[in-house]
Amino acid sequence: MTDPATPKRSAKRAKLCSIENANRVATQVADRILSDTAVVKTGNPLQPFRVVLASNAPQGRTVSRVVTCNDDGP
């Protein structure tokens, strides 16, 4: 018997919901917008991580952070 609070996820959803994927997306977003991003825990099993601007990351929920460097010098 499965726990109704824990939804069964497909392999594809598990990959999309992984911390590795969230970090990859956070890096892409940071590169695109030239601003720091953070990966935060949501508490939702269907979307366990979310990418947000680092300045908007809720206190105590940050899992990882991508810091941009805008140094174009030599």
GROMACS elastic network, one bead per residue, 0.5 to 0.9 nm:
[ bonds ]
;  ai    aj funct       b0    kb
    2     5     6  0.87117   500
    2     6     6  0.77666   500
    2     7     6  0.86053   500
    2     8     6  0.85288   500
    3     6     6  0.55627   500
    3     7     6  0.77365   500
    4     7     6  0.64768   500
    4     8     6  0.89729   500
    5    45     6  0.87589   500
    6     9     6  0.89386   500
    6    45     6  0.70059   500
    7    45     6  0.73513   500
    7    46     6  0.75952   500
    9    12     6  0.79961   500
    9    13     6  0.59417   500
    9    14     6  0.61112   500
    9    46     6  0.81430   500
   10    13     6  0.52165   500
   10    14     6  0.61360   500
   10    15     6  0.86595   500
   11    14     6  0.50198   500
   11    15     6  0.62474   500
   11    16     6  0.86879   500
   12    15     6  0.51844   500
   12    16     6  0.62635   500
   12    17     6  0.86031   500
   13    17     6  0.59103   500
   13    18     6  0.84396   500
   13    46     6  0.84169   500
   14    17     6  0.51075   500
   14    18     6  0.60719   500
   15    18     6  0.52509   500
   15    19     6  0.87456   500
   15    20     6  0.82895   500
   15    21     6  0.70348   500
   16    19     6  0.86489   500
   16    20     6  0.87024   500
   16    21     6  0.60115   500
   16    22     6  0.78826   500
   17    20     6  0.84422   500
   17    21     6  0.67920   500
   17    22     6  0.71829   500
   17    45     6  0.88380   500
   17    46     6  0.75188   500
   17    47     6  0.61527   500
   17    48     6  0.64639   500
   17    49     6  0.69120   500
   18    21     6  0.53032   500
   18    22     6  0.63688   500
   18    23     6  0.87291   500
   18    48     6  0.79637   500
   18    49     6  0.77306   500
   19    23     6  0.60854   500
   19    24     6  0.85472   500
   19    39     6  0.82110   500
   19    48     6  0.84828   500
   19    49     6  0.69357   500
   19    63     6  0.86395   500
   20    23     6  0.51938   500
   20    24     6  0.62628   500
   20    25     6  0.87355   500
   21    25     6  0.61798   500
   21    26     6  0.85098   500
   22    25     6  0.51425   500
   22    26     6  0.60508   500
   22    27     6  0.86338   500
   22    39     6  0.65354   500
   22    49     6  0.65615   500
   22    50     6  0.69251   500
   22    51     6  0.67001   500
   23    27     6  0.61947   500
   23    28     6  0.86698   500
   23    38     6  0.83700   500
   23    39     6  0.67302   500
   23    51     6  0.81451   500
   23    64     6  0.74245   500
   23    65     6  0.81343   500
   23    66     6  0.80197   500
   24    27     6  0.52359   500
   24    28     6  0.63675   500
   24    29     6  0.87303   500
   25    28     6  0.50600   500
   25    29     6  0.60980   500
   25    30     6  0.85149   500
   25    51     6  0.73663   500
   26    29     6  0.51377   500
   26    30     6  0.60501   500
   26    31     6  0.85548   500
   26    36     6  0.87436   500
   26    37     6  0.59502   500
   26    38     6  0.66356   500
   26    39     6  0.67747   500
   26    50     6  0.88388   500
   26    51     6  0.57502   500
   26    52     6  0.78866   500
   26    65     6  0.79095   500
   26    66     6  0.66351   500
   27    30     6  0.51134   500
   27    31     6  0.61349   500
   27    32     6  0.85633   500
   27    36     6  0.88847   500
   27    37     6  0.75863   500
   27    65     6  0.88671   500
   27    66     6  0.61076   500
   27    67     6  0.86505   500
   27    68     6  0.88353   500
   28    31     6  0.51710   500
   28    32     6  0.61584   500
   28    33     6  0.87246   500
   29    32     6  0.50387   500
   29    33     6  0.60858   500
   29    34     6  0.79853   500
   29    35     6  0.82125   500
   29    36     6  0.87596   500
   29    37     6  0.73617   500
   29    51     6  0.84381   500
   30    33     6  0.54017   500
   30    34     6  0.53034   500
   30    35     6  0.52126   500
   30    36     6  0.56656   500
   30    37     6  0.57584   500
   30    53     6  0.84535   500
   30    66     6  0.68238   500
   30    67     6  0.75644   500
   30    68     6  0.65261   500
   31    34     6  0.52350   500
   31    35     6  0.73869   500
   31    36     6  0.87734   500
   31    68     6  0.72030   500
   32    35     6  0.81689   500
   33    36     6  0.85272   500
   34    68     6  0.63173   500
   34    69     6  0.80502   500
   34    70     6  0.73452   500
   35    53     6  0.73899   500
   35    54     6  0.81298   500
   35    66     6  0.86323   500
   35    67     6  0.73097   500
   35    68     6  0.59055   500
   35    69     6  0.85926   500
   35    70     6  0.89320   500
   36    52     6  0.89036   500
   36    53     6  0.61907   500
   36    54     6  0.54129   500
   36    55     6  0.78022   500
   36    65     6  0.73300   500
   36    66     6  0.55733   500
   36    68     6  0.54895   500
   36    69     6  0.88948   500
   37    51     6  0.67657   500
   37    52     6  0.56744   500
   37    55     6  0.78561   500
   37    56     6  0.88520   500
   37    57     6  0.84183   500
   37    64     6  0.87062   500
   37    65     6  0.58161   500
   37    66     6  0.51908   500
   37    67     6  0.67610   500
   37    68     6  0.83840   500
   38    50     6  0.81709   500
   38    51     6  0.56955   500
   38    52     6  0.54447   500
   38    53     6  0.60148   500
   38    55     6  0.84616   500
   38    56     6  0.85704   500
   38    57     6  0.65396   500
   38    62     6  0.64854   500
   38    63     6  0.74238   500
   38    64     6  0.57404   500
   38    66     6  0.60610   500
   38    67     6  0.85718   500
   39    49     6  0.63016   500
   39    50     6  0.55771   500
   39    52     6  0.64926   500
   39    53     6  0.87756   500
   39    54     6  0.82813   500
   39    57     6  0.80279   500
   39    61     6  0.83839   500
   39    62     6  0.58527   500
   39    63     6  0.55193   500
   39    64     6  0.52177   500
   39    65     6  0.61376   500
   39    66     6  0.83779   500
   40    48     6  0.83487   500
   40    49     6  0.54734   500
   40    50     6  0.53986   500
   40    51     6  0.64743   500
   40    52     6  0.74221   500
   40    57     6  0.68224   500
   40    58     6  0.76076   500
   40    60     6  0.87261   500
   40    61     6  0.51539   500
   40    63     6  0.53117   500
   40    64     6  0.72165   500
   40    65     6  0.87978   500
   41    44     6  0.81912   500
   41    47     6  0.86912   500
   41    48     6  0.57768   500
   41    50     6  0.66132   500
   41    61     6  0.53111   500
   41    62     6  0.65326   500
   41    63     6  0.66496   500
   42    45     6  0.81552   500
   42    47     6  0.68852   500
   42    48     6  0.52698   500
   42    49     6  0.55839   500
   42    50     6  0.66483   500
   42    61     6  0.76690   500
   43    46     6  0.89402   500
   43    47     6  0.78903   500
   43    48     6  0.59028   500
   43    49     6  0.80992   500
   44    47     6  0.53041   500
   44    48     6  0.51577   500
   44    49     6  0.81479   500
   45    48     6  0.51177   500
   45    49     6  0.89058   500
   47    50     6  0.71564   500
   49    63     6  0.85271   500
   51    54     6  0.87019   500
   51    57     6  0.87928   500
   52    55     6  0.81794   500
   52    56     6  0.64799   500
   52    57     6  0.62800   500
   53    56     6  0.53149   500
   53    57     6  0.65224   500
   54    57     6  0.51930   500
   54    58     6  0.89027   500
   54    62     6  0.87599   500
   54    65     6  0.70823   500
   54    66     6  0.81242   500
   54    67     6  0.85870   500
   55    58     6  0.86987   500
   57    60     6  0.85745   500
   57    61     6  0.72950   500
   57    62     6  0.65252   500
   58    61     6  0.57306   500
   58    62     6  0.70197   500
   59    62     6  0.70956   500
   60    63     6  0.86238   500
   62    65     6  0.73909   500
   69    72     6  0.85563   500
   70    73     6  0.89932   500
   71    74     6  0.84470   500
